[in-house]
Each structure stands twice: as C-alpha cells, then as structure tokens.
Amino acid sequence: DAGVTQSPTHLIKTRGQQVTLRCSPKSGHDTVSWYQQALGQGPQFIFQYYEEEERQRGNFPDRFSGHQFPNYSSELNVNALLLGDSALYLCASSLTSGGVSPLHFGNGTRLTVT
Amino acid sequence: AQSVTQLDSQVPVFEEAPVELRCNYSSSVSVYLFWYVQYPNQGLQLLLKYLSGSTLVKGINGFEAEFNKSQTSFHLRKPSVHISDTAEYFCAVRLNTGFQKLVFGTGTRLLVSP
C-alpha cells in the first residue's frame, strides 16, 4: 500500500520563476493538505483540498495556488518565486469522512530559490 | 486562534535514559493533539494522538503522552530511549470541527548519545 508520494524530491529555481509540485495521496484518502517547512521551523499550513475545491487556506499570498484532480492527486503552484520561498514543501493526505483522520505526510519536495 | 509552544529546542540524553519533551498549547475551544516525528530528509510520521477519553495516550516506538487540560499541556515521554530515537519531534493541535488545519510547534530535536 503506497503512502503519500511527492515529486520531485529536489528542485532549484531562480527568483521570479514559477514552480509546480505534485502529490499523490495515500490509497483511500480523499483530502490533501500542503505545508511549508522552512529550515529549523515547524510546518506551516498553506491550504487544503477536498472534492477538488480549496476548503481552507493559511496565511499565504495568492502567489501560492493549488489544484486537486478527480483521482485526488494534487498540485501546488508558486508564482514569482522569492528567496524566502526556499523550504521543504510537505503534502499530507487524510480521509475526511468517518471521523478524525490523522494526516499522513510524504517525504516532501526541497525547493531552493537562488 | 490556536498556538503550540515547545519549550525546548534541543534535548540531549544518554541511551537508555528516560526523556520528556514538553508541549503547551493555547486554544479557546476543544482541540485534538498530536505528536509527529521527523527523521532527517523525511516527512513527518505520526507518533500518537489524543482525541478524547483517557488522558494517557500510548503511541508507536514506546512513546506515550499525557493530556492535561488544566495546564494545557501534552508532554511526550519515553522511559528508555535508543540511539534510533534521534530525530525532530513536533507537537501539533487542531480544532475538533470541520476542515481544520494542524498548527505545529517549532519542534524539539532529541539527541541520543551512547
């Protein structure tokens, strides 16, 4: 049973560029959340997708956008990259129906902006 | 809004010694509480969770935590640590309603030496 998979594992971009990160949820999960983890910090919530809609959003600018596909996979897009966007981006999946479902995290995408 | 404070950024301990990692939270409403572990270059793995009921919660790898509502704490403990427990530990909280994000602390690095 595959867990949460993210691609790519590492990425280097230049300031001003755009980036797309991808996530496949754990089998049976229908909800995907994205978190940004800066070096030495705890993860910060970006947004959550369920039924192909953004259900909740954290304190991130509109440069951060996302999408969820019918197969529950998800993309995170970041436009006009800034040096401060350098971080580990974590995708987490869960099952919305049937009570409290803990988040299952992928290994993340390490984004470096130069 | 909820917040989580992990009082110790780093906890050094010798192998086979007991350890306690401290976590305090702030919330005006009922919450769920979680502990996650992060090994180098990996995502977060759920150690244990408190949803309701018994305030002593047992998790994987011999860890346990106790929910104390009056002190708004959720400290993590292990009676005897191993070298392999060296990792970053994150306490997290979420509201017990709807599509709610996880709010993480800044993490505690547990360093186990022989």
Contacts between the chains, C-beta under 8 A, distances in Angstrom:
chain1	res1	chain2	res2	distance
A	4	B	43	7.3
A	31	B	99	7.8
A	33	B	101	7.1
A	33	B	102	7.8
A	35	B	102	7.9
A	40	B	106	7.8
A	40	B	107	7.9
A	41	B	106	6.0
A	41	B	107	7.5
A	42	B	4	7.8
A	42	B	90	5.5
A	42	B	92	7.8
A	42	B	104	3.4
A	42	B	105	5.4
A	42	B	106	5.0
A	42	B	107	5.3
A	43	B	44	7.2
A	43	B	90	7.4
A	43	B	102	7.6
A	43	B	104	5.1
A	44	B	104	7.6
A	45	B	101	3.9
A	45	B	102	6.6
A	45	B	103	7.3
A	48	B	99	5.8
A	48	B	101	6.7
A	50	B	99	6.6
A	55	B	99	4.3
A	56	B	99	4.9
A	56	B	100	7.3
A	56	B	101	6.0
A	58	B	101	6.3
A	90	B	43	5.7
A	90	B	44	7.0
A	92	B	44	7.8
A	96	B	99	7.4
A	100	B	32	6.1
A	100	B	49	7.9
A	100	B	51	5.5
A	100	B	96	7.6
A	102	B	34	6.7
A	102	B	46	5.1
A	102	B	49	5.7
A	103	B	44	7.9
A	103	B	46	7.5
A	103	B	102	6.3
A	104	B	46	7.5
A	105	B	36	7.7
A	105	B	43	3.7
A	105	B	44	4.3
A	105	B	45	7.3
A	106	B	43	5.1
A	107	B	41	7.3
A	107	B	42	5.3
A	107	B	43	4.6
A	108	B	42	7.8
A	108	B	43	5.4
